[in-house]
Amino acid sequence: MAKANWTANQPTNLNYLSPVNFDLSINKLPKTRYFCTAINIPTINMSETTHDTTLAIQSHLPGDKITFDPLNVKFVVDEDMTNYKEIFNWIMALGPGYDTDDYVALVEATKTGTNKFSNAKYENMYSDALLIVNTSSNNANVEFQFEDCFPTSLGTIDFTTDTQGVEYAVCDLTMKFTRFTVSTAT
């Protein structure tokens, strides 16, 4: 008969996770890092399949698809709007928003005489992001590495004169990504 080992089942760290101790770094958005005020760890979803039995009860089995909700970031817009503009320019180049020259420059391609791209570095469309969650002592603790991020939405900026005091402009950024990994910070 097995003996219970009560001390082995007790948590070793009794500190709660603080939602204000984090640092976000997005390789293509260096001007946004300092101004980031909020980020979410996206929901991860696993598909399921139904297994019919000879009984009236259906059983469920894990499926074969994993999906992630978008990565949502909130940041304060700096006075020169450089962090807003770097995201805006990335989206416009991905579009392409103005002309194909922005896209060609983004992927470092050369345009042939028939307006086709050659030698494109399509990995330039994406950027990795790193979210570091800190301990209560503000030391790096857990890292979330988001791979192949790209912006899908850049939120509104509200200008208004009827507020009391100064409320600085805040903007939302939504990004899609391929996957993320979780590891202990080193």
N, C-alpha and C positions, 0 to 999 in steps of 0.2 A: 504494500500500500504506500502511495506517495505521501510525503509529509509536506504540509504547507510551509512555504518560506515567505512570511509576511514582509520582511525587509527587502527582499528582491523585487517585490511588486510595487514598491513605493516610488514616487517620482524623485529624481535627484535634483531637479531645479524647480523651486516653488515660485519663481518670479513669473508674473503675467506678461504677456506680449504687449508692448506699448506700440500703438499705431502711429506714433509721431517720430519714431526713431528709424528712419530709412534714408537711403540714398539711391537715386536713379541716374543711370548713365546710359544714354542712347548715342551710339557712335556718330551718327549723322547729325545729331542735334546737340552740339556742345553748349550752345547758348541757353538751352532750356533747362539744363541740369540744376543750376543754382536756384531757379525760380519755381521748381516743382513743389506743389503743396499737397497733392493727393495722387494716389495711384491705387488700383485694385489688383489683387491676385485673381486672375480670371477663373471662372467656373470651368471645370473639366467634366465633360459628359461622356459616358460610355453607352453605346447602343446595347440593346438587349434583343433576344429572340425568344419566341414562345415555343415551348415544346409540348405538343399535344400528347396526352396519355389516354389509356383506355378508360380511365376514371373521369369524373366530371371536373377534376382539378387540372388546371394547366400549370406547368412549371416554367420557370424563366431561367434562361441561360445567358451568360455574358455574350454580347455580340462581337462584331469585328470592326467597329468604327469608334475612334476617339475624336471628339471635337472640343475645341476651346472657344469660349466666349472672347470677345475682343478685349484688348488691353486698353483701359481708360485712364488717361492722365489729365490732371488739372494743374495749370501753372499760372503764375502771375505774369502778366505781360510787362516787359521792361519799357521804359520811357521811349526808347528809340525803336521799339517793336522789333528788335533783331531776332528774338526767339520766335515770334509770330511769323516773321518773314522767312526764316529758314525752313519752317514747316510748309508754309505757303509755296515757296519755290520748289520744294521737293514734290509736292502734290502736282504742281503745274508741269514739272518736267516729266513726271510719270504719265500724265494725261495723254498726250502732251497738250497743255493748255493754250499755248500761243502758236507754236509751230513745231515741226519735228526736230528742229535744231536743238531745242532744250533737251529732248529725249536722247538725241544722238550724243550730246555733250555728257549727259548723265551716265550713259552706258559706255562712253568712250569709244563709240563706233565710228566707222568711216562710211560715208554715203557713196554708193556707186552711181554711175550715170543713169541708172534706171530707178533711182530713189529707193534702193534696197540697202539694208545695213549689212556690213561685214565687220568681222573682228569685234563684235559687241561683247562687253563684259556685263552680262545680265545680272550678275551678283551685285552690281552697283545700285540696282533698284532697291535693294534691301539694306537693312541695318540691324545688327544685333543690339539688344538692350540688356542691361544688368541691373537688377534690383537687389540691393543689399539691405537686409533687415538687421538692425543692431540690437544689442542687449540693452538692459536697463542702465548699464554702465556706458552705453554708447560705443561699444566695441562691435565690429562686424561679427555676425553670428550665422545667418543663413543667406545663401545666394540663390536668386532665381534668374536663370539665363534664358532669355527669350530669343529665339532664332528666326531670322528672315522676317523682320518686322517691316511694315510699310504703312503709311498713314492712309486712313480711309475717310476721316472726317476731322475738320478743324472748326471748332465751335465759334459762336458769335462773340463779339465784344460789344458790350453795351456802353454807350456814352449817354450820360444823363446829368442834368444840372439841378434837379430837384431833390437831391439827397442832403442829409445833414452830415457834415464831416466828409472826409475823403475815404471813399471805398475804391481801392485800386482795381484795375481791370484784371479779370480772371478769364481764362479761356480753357476750353476742353479739347483734348486731342484723343481720337480713337484710332487704334492701330490693330491690324490683323498680323498674325504671325503663324509660323508653321508648327512649332511646338515649344515647350519650355521644360527645363530641367531644374531640379532642386538639389542643392548640395550644402554641406557645411562650409562656412567661410574659412579660408586658411590664412 
